[in-house]
Amino acid sequence: MNLMMLLEMAAEGMGERTAVVCDAERWSQAELFAGAGRIAARVRESGVERVGLLDVSSPAVPLALFGSAWAGRPFVPLNYRLSGPELDALIERVKPVLLVTDADRAGKLGGRDGVEVIEREAFLALARGTAPTPERDWSMEPEDVAIWLFTSGTTGTPKAALLRQRHLVSYILGSVEFMSADEADAALVSVPPYHIAGMAAVLSSIYSGRRIVQLPAFSPEGWLETAERERVTNAFVVPTMLARVVEALEAGGGKAPGALRALAYGGGKMPLPVIERVMRLMGHLDLTNAYGLTETSSTIAVLGPEDHREAAASDDPAVRRRLASVGRPLPGVEVEIRDPEGKPLPAGGRGEICVRGEQVSGEYLGRASRVGADGWFPTNDGGFLDEGGYLFLEGRIDDVIVRGGENLSPGEIEDVLLDHPAVADVAVVGVPDVEWGEAVAAAVVLKAGATASADELQDWVRKHLRSSRVPQRIRFELELPYNETGKLLRRKVREVLDPS
């Protein structure tokens, strides 16, 4: 197995189709294949052990990804939003490396020991060149490492998740049909290349034959304009992006882009009120909620278009609640909910989400694999499965609040608060408490023009949940802290709610 197998099939079966569009630049499937070969030759000549990319989305992303696979070197996309010591530390961990970056960073990073820098434009010119492509001699060893992806580091030093060729190829073969896209289909990719969704979007679009439209810098206005101009049919966004697109549509009184048929979202817990707003504005679209992790090579469960429509139209609260779920596992993927002792829980039981399947890696650089002897990977995400097998997320297991020996789920309390008509967003965390060990605290963002007091919100929670779950402390904020991929930064929320 090798990622190059996917591109080779696409180039031979759909060579003239446009593969990648970024601003005015276009690459066909055949041009992408030839360019990846030239990049592979350059990588081998350099003698480096890895290929890094420190840059926004551009055609350099798929060229580096596939060129690395052809050359037999891991591809390492780095967070271009980092600066200073954080970035220096990551570069130290990936060298010796051929690093593709923008002109400004190239000048600053050039000359470092073990770091060979190449500017993006020079990289693209090399791939566009006339040098012959090498023999199709890429390794088919399934255990070769294809990608290093650094975790977001929201709770500590980023870990490098290792995704092997078999993990990524298994994911694509198990979830995407070859040449299934119409020649006019286009996918708008606005997530950054260092996010697993960015990698999955490239691979799935190439294999299906769907044109990739890259948006280097996200803004809701830019997203809507690009989608309209390029006749985008499919798109993926993280929750914060989707919320901003919805706000832009509501503010402008506009409609969804005319060619858009399918909109997928994922990367974080999606509040039910946001989904209901999306359904009102874009209910005619095929909406999909995709849940996955870096360590699982992207998606492991989906709430598909029919699931959205059925839940939205239902009067049954249990069915309607599924709009806030992440759906059911993909074929070939198993999901269990386990208690702290590792025992499987029945439907409705809250615990840790565990997953098993060929696409699951669960491996980190310099650390033992977290995949058990039985093949199960503990995700550190909390949640539960309902009677129909729909999976609900409740945040990270590390975020559980332990109050007087009782484990409280922040997600459960957040869901109740979000049902209040005045609440737009909320984060619930545990803060130190002398009597109970931890106390429940909440940071709340109110809807524009709405009002609510702390007492009112506490009474609301008390009415819907047990008194132990009522926030002892509520602070009103203008917005909550999220990182660029839509993950709530709970450590920053704790710092606000417990400045001591």
N, C-alpha and C positions, 0 to 999 in steps of 0.2 A: 504494500500500500504506500502511496505517495500522493501528495497534493497535485503534483504535476500530472498524474493520471487524469485528474478532473479537467485540467486546462487542455491537455492533449486531446481529450475527447471533444471538448467544446470547439477547439480550433479546427479539428478535422470535420466535425459535423456542422459547424456554424461559423466558419472562418471569416466570412464577409460581414457578419453581424457586428454592430457596434457593441463593444464590451464595456467601455468606460468613457464617461463624459465629465469634464471638469472645466467650467467656464467655456472657453472656445476650443479646448483641446479634446480630441476624440481618438480612441484607439479601438481597432477591431479585435475580434478574438484571435485572428491570425497574427496581427501585429503584437498583441500582448504576449503570445507564445514565443515569437521570435525575439522580442525584447527581453523576456525572462531568460532565454538562452544566453544572450549577450551579457546580461547581468551575472549569470552563473559563472561564465568564463572569467569575468572580472573578479568575482569573489574568490575563485580558486587561485587566480594569479596572486592575489593579495596575501594569501596564506593566513587570513584571519579565521577565528573559530566561530564567529557569530556575525550576523548582519543586523544592525540596529537602525531604527528610524525615529528621529526626534523632529516631528513636523506635523502640520495639519494634514488633512486628507488631500490627496492628489493622486494622479496615476502612478506616482512612485510607490504607493502602498501595495497594490496588487503586483507590481513589477518586483518589488523587494520580497514580498511574500513567496511568490512562485520561483523567483530567481534563487532564493535561499533553499527552497525545497529541491530544486534542480542541482544545486551545488552541494547539497548535503550538509547545510549549516542551519542552525536554529535562527529563526527570525525573532527579533526583539523590538517591538514598538514601545517607545518610552513616552511618558506623560510630558508633553511639550509645555504644559502649564507650570511645571516645577521650575524652580530656579535655585541658584546658590547651592548650599550644602546638600539638599535633598537630591538634586540632579547629579551632583558630583559623586555622591555615594552610589547611585544606580549605575553610572558609567563605569565606576571602578569595578562593579560586580560583573559587567558584561564584556569587558575587554579581555583579549584582543578582539577588536570589533571594527568593521567597516560601517561608519555611521553616516546615514543620509540625513541632511538637515537643511535648513534655510541658510541664505547667504550670511545673515547677521550672526547666527550661532556658529556657522562654519569658521568665521574669523576668530571667534572667541575660543573655540574648542580645538582648533588646529594646533598641531605640535605636541599634543599630549602623548606620553608614552603609551603604546598599545592601542591608540585610537587613530584610525585612518579616516579622515573626514572627506566626504564628497558632497558638494552642493546639489540641491534638488535638480536644478536646471541642467547641470552637467550629467547627473544621473539619468535624467530623461533623454538627453541628447545621446548618451551612450546606448541606451536601449533603442533609440530611433535610428541608430547608425547603420552602416553597411557591412560591418564585420560579420563573417559567417557565424551561424549558430553552431554550438558544439553538438557532438553526438548525443542522442537521447539516452544518456547513460546514468540517469538518476537512480539512486538506490530504491529498491522496493521493500526494504526491511521495515516491517510495521512498527518496530520499537524505536526507530530513529526519532529524536525529538524534533518536532516541527516548529513550535512556537514557545517562547517564554512570555508569559503575561504577568506583569506585576500587579498584585492586588491593590486596591485603592488606598490601603493604609489608613482607613478611618479610625482604627483603634490601636495602631502601632506601626512598627516598621513594615513596609511592604514586603510580602513574600512573593517569590517568583514561582508561579504555577507552571508546571511543565506539561505541555500537551504533545503527545506523540502522534506520529502519522496515522496510526490506526484509530486513535480517538476521533480525530477530525474527519477522516474519510468515512468512518462508520456513521458519524452524525449526518453527513451529507447524503450518503447512500440510503440511510434509513428515513430521511425526512424530505428529500427533494427528488422529483422525477426528472430525469435527463431530458433536455430540450422541451420541457413542458410549457415554457413561456411563449407567447406570441411574439413575433418580431417587433411589434410596436410597444411591447411592455417595457416599462422603465421603473427602477427602484431608486428612490431618493435615500441616500445614506448620509445622515447628519450626525451620527454618533462618532466619536473620535476613534482613530485606528488602534489605540491602546486598550479599547474596550472589547470584550469578547464578542459583543453584538456586531461591532465593526468588522471583525474577522469573519464571522458567520455570514454577514451580508455579502461580502466579497465572494466567498466560496459558493454560497447557494445561488447567487445571481449568475455567476459564470457558468455553473453546471446546468442551470435551467435555461440559460440563454437570455436572461433578462438584462437589459441595459442598465448599468450602474451610473446614477447621476450623483456626483459628489458635491456636498455643501461644506466647504472648509470651515466656516464659522457660522454657528447657528444664531439666528434671530427669528422670531415668529414671522415677521414681515418678509425676511429673505427666504424662509422656508416656503411660505405660501406663493411668493413670486416665482421661485425656481420651479416649484411643482407645477404651476400653471404654464410657464414658458416651455418647459421640457416635456409637457404632457405626461407627467409622472402618473403611473397606475398603482404603484405599491410603495409603501413607506413604513419605516420603523422609527419610533421615538421612545425616549425614556419618559417617565411620568412628568417630570418638571417641564420638559419640552411640550408634551401634549397639553398640559394645563395652560401654558403660554400661548399655544396656537389657538386653543378654545377662547381664551380671553381676547385675542386679536380678532377672531371672527365675530365674537359678541360685540366688541367695541365698534367694529367697522360695519356691522350689519351685513357682512358678506357671506358667501357660500363657499363650501369646500372646493378646491381646485377641480376643474371640470372633468379631467380624465381620471381622477383618483377613484379607484375601485376598492382597494384594500389597505387598511391601516392597522399595523401591529404596534403594540406597545409592551414595555416590560423593563426590567432592571430595578424595580423597587415596588413596594406595596402601593397599589393604586386605590385611593379613597373612593368609596361608592358614590359620593356626590359628584365627583369629577366625571366618573363614567356615565352617570345619568345625564350630565350636561353634554357629554360627547354624543350620547345616543340621541338627544334632542336635536343637536346641530348636524350630526353626521350619521344618523341611524341608517341611512341608505347604503352606507359603506359596509364592506365585509371587515368587521373588527375582530382582532385577535389579540388576546393577552398571552404573552410568551414568558414563561418562567424558566430561568436557567442560571448557571453559575459559570465563572471562569473554569472552575475545576471539572465541570461536566461538558466542556466543549460547546457551550451555549444551551439551547432550549431542551428541557426535559418534560415540560407539561404545557399544554395550550388550552385556552378557553376560546373556542372557535366562533365563527360568525353565527352559526345556528344556535350555539349556546347563548350568545349575547341576546339574540332576538327572542328566544324562548324565555329567558329569565326576565327580560324587560317587559314582556307581555303577560307574565304570570301574576295571578293574585295570591299565589301561595308564597308566604314569606320565605320558606326554606328554599324555594326555587329562585325567587327574585334575588335572594342574598348571593346567589352564585355569580352575579355580576361583579362582586368584589373578590371572587376566587381567581385562581390562575388555571382553572380547568383540570383536565385529566392527563395522566402521563402519556407520552408518545409511545407508539408501538416499539417494543424492544427495550423499554425502560420500565423498571419496577420502582414503586415508591411505598415506603412504610413510615408510620409514625411510631417512634419508640420512646419509652420512659427513660429516666436517668440510669436505670440498670440495664438498658439495652433491650427490654422486652417490647414486642410489638403491641400497640394499643388498638382497640376497636374503633369503629367509626365514631367521631365526636371527641375522641380522646386527644388532649393537647400534649404535644411533646416535640421531640426533634425530628425533622424531616430527614429520612435516609433514602438513598437512591442507589440503584444497581443497574448496570448496562455497559455495553461495549464502548460507548463514548465517554464513560466516566474515567477521569484520570485520578484526581485526589492526591496528586504528587507535587511536591515542592522541592526546589533546588536546595540541596544540603540537608534535607529532612526526610525522615522515614515516611512512606506513603501512609495516608490515613484510610486507605481502603482495607477493610478487614479480610481475613482469610476466606470468608464467605462471599466476598465481592461487594459488600455493602459499604457505601461512603456516607459518613455522618456530615451533613451540610452545615451544621451549627445554625441553621434556620429553624425557628419554631413554627408550628402550625398544626393543622388537623385535616382529616379527610371526612367529608360528610357521607351519608348513606349511599349517595350516588357515585362516590369515588372522586368527587371534586375536591381539589386541594386548596386550602386557605392558608395564607401566610400571616404570621403574627410577630415578625421581627426576629432579630438574632437571639439565640439562646442566652448569650452573654447579657442581653438587655433585660432579662427576667428580673422583676423586683421581688426581693425576699423580705416580706413584712411579718415580723413575729413568727417566723418559720413557715409562713404560707407563701407559695410561689404565685405571683400575679403577672399576668401577661399585659405588657404595655399596649399591644395591638388591640386587645379586647376593650380596654378603656378608651383608646383613641377612636375606635369605631363608634362607640356610644356617643362620645363628644361630637364627632363629625355628623351625627344624626340631628344635632341641635341646629335649628334653622339659622342661627347667627354665626356659626363656626365655619370658617373656610379651611383652616389647616390646624393641626395640633400635633404635639410631640409629648409623650408621657415617659418620664424617667424616674429612677429611684435616686433619692438623695439621703445622706446619712441622717439617722434619727436615734437619739439616745435611748428612747423607750422601746422602739420597735425594730431597731437595726437599720431599716430603710423605711422611708416615707414616700408616698406617691406624690409626684409633682408634675405639673403640666404647663407647657408653653403654648399659648393659644393665639391664633390669628383670626380676627373677626372679618366677616364679609364687609365689603365697602358699604358704608351707611348703616350697618347693623350695630346693635348694642346688646351687651349682656354683662352681668356682674359675675364675680367669682362665686358668690353665694348661689346665684341662679344656676350656674354650671355644676356646682357641687350637688345641688338638689337634683339636677337632671341625672347625674350619674347614680346618685343614691336611689332614685326611682327605678332605674333600669338594671342596676347591679347591686351586689352586696355592699354594705357600708365600708368594708375593708378596702374597697377599690376606689373610694372617693378621694380625689386629690386633696391633700392637706394644704398644698400650695399651688396657686394658679397665678401665672404672670402673663400679661397680654403683650404681644410683640407685633411689629409691623410685618415681619416675615421670619421664616425659619431657615436655619443654615443647611443648605444642600451642597454636595459637591457637583462637579460638572456632569456627572453621569446619573444624577438624580437620587443619590443615596443621602439619606438624612444623617447629618453629623451629630449623633447623640451626645458625644463628648462635649461639644460646644453648647448644646442645650443644657447639659449638667452644669457647665461653668456659669451659665447665666442664672440658673435656678439655685445653685449652691456656690456662690462666689468664694466662700471660705475654703 
